[in-house]
Amino acid sequence: MKLVRTYPHDPHAFTQGLEYYGGYLYESTGIAGQSTLRKVALDTGQVIQKVSLPSEYFGEGLTIFRGKIYHYVAVEKRVRL
């Protein structure tokens, strides 16, 4: 395996899900009481948009299908659109 390139990333983000779509990274972070769903610029690592989940939710994975983000929340076992 050969490392081709590295990109900046928030060292405090506990990444649970990550997908590249439309030129951006979409990232689900999971940490008790601080989970987020983020849209991130790949080259700079800058968070373009962020949604903080209510403290009772724990963000897990995500996927994008037909332009919609499906976000898995483990504690409540719900899918957020």
Legacy VTK file of the C-alpha trace (Angstrom):
# vtk DataFile Version 3.0
C-alpha trace
ASCII
DATASET POLYDATA
POINTS 81 float
0.000 0.000 0.000
1.312 3.473 -0.903
0.168 6.728 0.669
-0.748 9.050 -2.195
-2.020 12.174 -0.428
-3.137 13.425 2.959
-5.879 15.903 3.795
-6.407 18.074 6.871
-8.992 16.875 9.385
-10.327 18.005 12.755
-8.319 15.949 15.272
-11.188 16.195 17.786
-13.798 14.695 15.449
-14.579 11.084 16.292
-15.528 9.945 12.790
-18.238 7.293 12.577
-19.278 7.706 8.935
-17.584 9.365 5.964
-18.653 9.776 2.359
-17.369 11.850 -0.573
-20.170 13.393 -2.627
-20.405 16.404 -4.936
-16.895 17.610 -4.154
-17.301 17.538 -0.355
-16.814 15.106 2.488
-19.874 14.342 4.563
-18.940 13.182 8.034
-20.902 11.767 10.930
-19.161 12.162 14.270
-20.143 10.273 17.369
-19.259 11.199 20.898
-21.677 11.138 23.808
-23.540 14.439 23.952
-21.546 16.001 21.088
-22.430 14.112 17.896
-22.588 16.078 14.630
-23.278 15.754 10.936
-20.828 17.851 8.885
-20.157 18.973 5.333
-16.398 19.460 4.985
-14.171 20.953 2.262
-11.771 18.169 1.298
-8.676 20.273 0.553
-8.852 22.565 3.611
-10.701 20.500 6.192
-12.954 23.513 6.816
-16.406 22.650 8.129
-18.815 24.262 5.655
-22.007 23.222 7.418
-22.632 21.455 10.728
-25.701 20.122 12.488
-25.319 19.247 16.167
-27.472 16.360 17.322
-29.462 16.641 20.557
-27.424 15.241 23.447
-29.586 12.096 23.730
-28.586 11.030 20.183
-25.329 9.331 19.226
-24.327 9.738 15.576
-23.143 6.644 13.769
-22.862 6.010 10.028
-24.224 7.862 7.031
-24.794 7.365 3.363
-26.052 9.506 0.513
-28.612 8.049 -1.864
-30.242 9.995 -4.684
-29.074 13.268 -3.182
-30.431 12.647 0.325
-28.311 12.064 3.407
-29.331 9.099 5.527
-27.841 9.383 9.005
-27.922 6.431 11.378
-28.435 7.341 15.031
-27.543 4.364 17.219
-29.086 5.184 20.579
-32.582 5.801 19.282
-32.219 3.337 16.385
-33.630 5.887 13.966
-32.597 7.056 10.517
-32.465 10.831 10.105
-32.982 12.429 6.685
LINES 1 82
81 0 1 2 3 4 5 6 7 8 9 10 11 12 13 14 15 16 17 18 19 20 21 22 23 24 25 26 27 28 29 30 31 32 33 34 35 36 37 38 39 40 41 42 43 44 45 46 47 48 49 50 51 52 53 54 55 56 57 58 59 60 61 62 63 64 65 66 67 68 69 70 71 72 73 74 75 76 77 78 79 80
